[in-house]
Amino acid sequence: GNLARWNGVPGLCGLGGRTRDGQPGFWVMFPPTDPEAGSSSPPDIELFGAKNLVALPELPEGATRTPWDARQALLAPEQLAAASGFLEDEGAAEERRQQKLMSLCDGQEDDEEDEDDASVDLSSSGDEEEAAAPVEAGAIVSAQPQGGKGEACLAIVERLDGENAVVRVLPDGTHGGDEGVDSQATYAVSALTVVSEDVLVEEAVCTVCREAEPESELLICEGFCSACASTAHIKCLKPPLRKVPEGDWHCPMCSKR
C-alpha cells in the first residue's frame, strides 16, 4: 500500500501503537521526503506493524551518517537505543508489562482488604452511614406486588397501620382511560421501598415502550410523583406529538383535572 515506499528506508521508532487490524506496532519517523526541505522541516511519521520492522545495529564509530541521522543521534541517543532493544526482544517487554500488571492487581487487592477491615471497624461502632429511609406518611414509595410477581408500582403513603401501610397508587395517565385513576391499596411495610423524586426523574423510562431513549423526546408530566406516574415519548402518545411541547407538559389524565 502507501507504506511500501518506505521499504528499506531507515527510520527512528517512537511510541508504540496498534495498527488497523489490531496488531502491535510503532510510530516511525523518517527524514523529510522533500530533498529541498531544510533542517527545520518536520519528519514524515507513519505507523508500522512490529512484524514489518527490523532493528538496525548501531553504526560503528566514525561511520558516515546522513545529516538527519546525525541530528537525531545527537538529540536522543538513549531513545534510539531503547527503541532498538524493544524491537529485538518483544517477548521480554511483554513479560515486563505482565509483571507490572500483576503487581498493580496485588496492590489493589491489598487496598480492598484494608478497606474491608476498616468497614468492619466502623460497623462495630453501631453507626450506619447510609440507613434506608423510613416508610412514613407522605413518602414516595415503590410497592412490590404480593408474591413478587408483576411490576412494582409507584405510590404515596397515606397512613401506617401496624405492619401495613395504606397507599395511594399513582396511575399512568398517558392514555387518559380507566387505567388513569388513582386508587388506594394496602401493602406490608416490608414490601415498600422509599424512593426520591430526583432519582425517579433521572431513571424515568417511557411507560409505553419501557425505554428511556431517545431521552430528548421523553416527556415527564408536571404531576409526576404527586398525581401520576406518567412518562412517555412524544411518538408513543396517542395521538403522537410531532415535537416536544414548549413549557410544562401535562398527561391526558392530569389535563382533565
C-alpha positions in Angstrom: 0.0 0.0 0.0 1.1 3.6 0.7 3.7 2.3 3.2 5.6 0.3 0.5 7.6 3.5 -0.4 9.4 3.1 3.0 10.7 -0.4 2.3 14.4 -0.4 3.1 14.4 3.2 4.5 16.0 3.5 8.0 13.8 5.4 10.5 13.5 6.2 14.1 11.0 4.3 16.3 8.9 6.3 18.7 5.7 5.5 20.5 4.0 2.1 20.4 0.5 1.7 19.0 -2.0 -0.6 17.3 -2.4 -1.0 13.5 -5.9 -1.0 11.9 -6.1 -4.8 12.2 -5.2 -4.6 16.0 -1.6 -5.8 15.7 1.1 -4.2 17.8 3.2 -1.5 16.0 5.3 1.6 16.3 5.2 5.1 15.0 8.3 5.6 12.9 9.9 8.9 11.9 11.6 9.2 8.5 13.7 12.1 7.1 11.7 14.6 5.1 11.0 13.3 1.6 11.4 16.7 0.1 15.1 17.0 -0.9 14.9 20.7 -0.7 13.5 20.8 2.8 15.6 22.5 5.4 16.7 21.0 8.7 13.7 22.6 10.4 11.2 20.7 8.2 9.1 18.1 10.2 9.8 14.4 9.6 7.4 12.0 7.9 5.7 9.8 10.5 3.9 6.5 9.8 2.5 3.6 11.9 4.0 0.2 11.1 3.3 -3.2 12.5 6.1 -4.5 14.6 6.4 -7.6 12.4 7.3 -5.2 9.5 10.2 -3.6 11.3 13.8 -4.7 11.8 16.1 -3.2 14.4 19.3 -2.0 12.8 22.7 -2.4 14.6 24.4 0.7 15.9 26.7 2.3 13.3 30.4 1.9 14.2 32.2 5.0 15.4 33.3 7.2 12.6 30.8 5.7 10.1 29.2 8.1 7.6 25.8 9.3 8.7 23.2 11.3 6.9 22.6 14.8 8.3 19.2 13.7 9.6 20.6 10.5 11.3 23.4 12.6 12.9 20.9 15.2 14.2 18.6 12.5 15.7 21.5 10.7 17.3 22.7 13.9 19.0 19.2 14.8 20.2 18.2 11.4 21.6 20.7 8.7 21.7 19.1 7.0 24.6 15.7 6.8 22.9 17.4 5.2 19.8 19.0 2.5 21.9 15.7 1.8 23.8 13.7 1.6 20.6 16.2 -0.9 19.1 16.2 -3.1 22.2 12.5 -3.1 22.4 12.2 -4.4 18.8 14.8 -7.1 19.4 13.0 -8.6 22.4 9.3 -8.0 22.3 8.6 -11.1 24.4 10.7 -9.7 27.3 8.9 -6.4 27.1 5.5 -8.2 27.2 6.7 -10.2 30.2 7.7 -6.9 32.0 4.2 -5.5 31.2 2.5 -8.6 32.6 4.6 -8.4 35.8 3.8 -4.8 36.3 0.1 -5.5 35.8 0.2 -8.4 38.3 1.9 -6.1 40.9 -0.8 -3.4 40.4 -3.5 -6.1 40.8 -1.8 -7.3 44.0 -1.7 -3.8 45.3 -5.4 -3.3 44.6 -6.3 -6.4 46.4 -4.3 -5.3 49.4 -6.2 -1.9 49.3 -9.5 -3.7 49.1 -8.6 -5.8 52.1 -7.7 -2.7 54.1 -11.0 -1.1 53.1 -12.9 -4.2 54.3 -11.1 -4.2 57.6 -11.9 -0.5 58.0 -15.6 -1.2 57.3 -15.7 -3.8 59.9 -14.2 -1.4 62.5 -16.8 1.2 61.5 -19.7 -1.1 61.6 -18.7 -2.4 65.0 -19.3 1.0 66.5 -23.0 0.6 65.6 -23.1 3.7 63.4 -24.6 3.2 59.9 -23.7 6.0 57.4 -26.4 5.2 54.9 -29.6 3.8 56.6 -32.7 3.1 54.5 -35.2 5.9 54.7 -38.1 5.0 56.9 -41.6 4.4 55.5 -43.8 7.2 56.8 -46.9 9.1 55.8 -46.3 11.3 52.7 -43.3 9.3 51.5 -43.0 8.3 47.8 -42.5 4.5 47.6 -42.1 1.7 45.2 -44.6 -1.0 46.1 -43.8 -4.6 45.3 -46.8 -6.8 44.3 -47.7 -9.7 46.6 -45.8 -12.8 45.8 -43.2 -10.8 44.0 -44.9 -11.3 40.6 -45.6 -8.4 38.3 -44.2 -4.9 38.1 -43.7 -2.6 41.1 -46.0 0.5 41.2 -45.3 4.0 42.3 -47.4 5.2 45.3 -47.6 7.7 48.1 -48.0 6.5 51.7 -51.2 7.9 53.3 -51.1 6.3 56.7 -49.5 3.4 58.6 -51.5 0.7 60.3 -49.1 -1.5 62.3 -47.0 -3.6 59.9 -49.1 -2.5 57.0 -49.4 0.8 55.1 -52.3 2.3 53.2 -51.0 3.9 50.0 -52.4 5.9 47.1 -51.2 4.3 43.9 -50.1 6.8 41.3 -51.6 5.9 37.9 -50.1 6.0 34.4 -52.2 8.8 32.9 -50.6 8.8 29.4 -53.8 7.3 27.8 -56.4 9.0 30.0 -58.6 5.9 30.1 -59.8 3.9 33.1 -56.2 2.9 33.9 -55.6 6.6 34.7 -57.5 6.6 38.0 -55.6 6.6 41.3 -56.7 4.1 43.9 -56.0 3.0 47.5 -54.2 -0.2 48.3 -52.8 -1.8 51.4 -49.2 -3.2 51.4 -47.0 -4.7 54.0 -44.4 -2.1 55.1 -41.7 -4.6 54.2 -42.9 -4.5 50.6 -42.3 -0.8 50.3 -39.1 1.0 49.4 -38.8 4.7 49.8 -37.6 6.5 46.6 -36.7 10.1 45.9 -38.3 12.1 43.2 -34.9 13.1 41.8 -33.9 9.5 41.3 -37.2 8.7 39.7 -36.8 11.5 37.2 -33.2 10.6 36.4 -34.1 6.9 35.8 -37.5 7.6 34.1 -38.5 5.4 31.2 -41.4 5.6 28.8 -44.5 3.8 30.3 -45.5 2.7 26.8 -42.3 1.3 25.2 -40.4 0.8 28.5 -37.3 2.5 27.1 -35.5 5.7 28.1 -34.0 6.5 24.7 -34.4 8.9 23.0 -34.3 10.9 26.2 -34.6 14.2 24.3 -38.2 13.1 23.4 -39.2 11.7 26.8 -41.9 13.8 28.5 -42.5 13.8 32.2 -45.8 15.1 33.5 -45.9 18.0 35.8 -47.9 15.8 38.1 -45.3 13.1 38.3 -44.7 11.7 41.8 -47.7 13.7 43.2 -50.7 12.9 41.0 -49.5 10.4 38.5 -46.6 8.3 37.2 -46.9 9.5 33.6 -43.8 9.5 31.4 -43.9 8.9 27.6 -42.1 9.6 24.4 -43.8 12.0 22.1 -44.2 9.3 19.4 -45.6 6.8 21.9 -48.6 9.0 22.9 -52.0 8.5 21.3 -52.2 10.6 19.2 -48.4 11.1 18.9 -46.9 14.6 19.0 -44.7 15.9 16.2 -42.3 17.7 18.5 -41.6 18.3 22.2 -44.0 20.9 23.5 -42.7 24.1 24.9 -43.2 24.7 28.6 -44.8 22.3 31.0 -46.4 19.1 29.8 -49.5 17.5 31.5 -50.5 14.0 30.7 -54.1 13.4 29.4 -55.3 12.3 32.8 -53.9 15.4 34.6 -55.1 17.7 31.8 -58.7 16.6 32.7 -58.3 17.5 36.4 
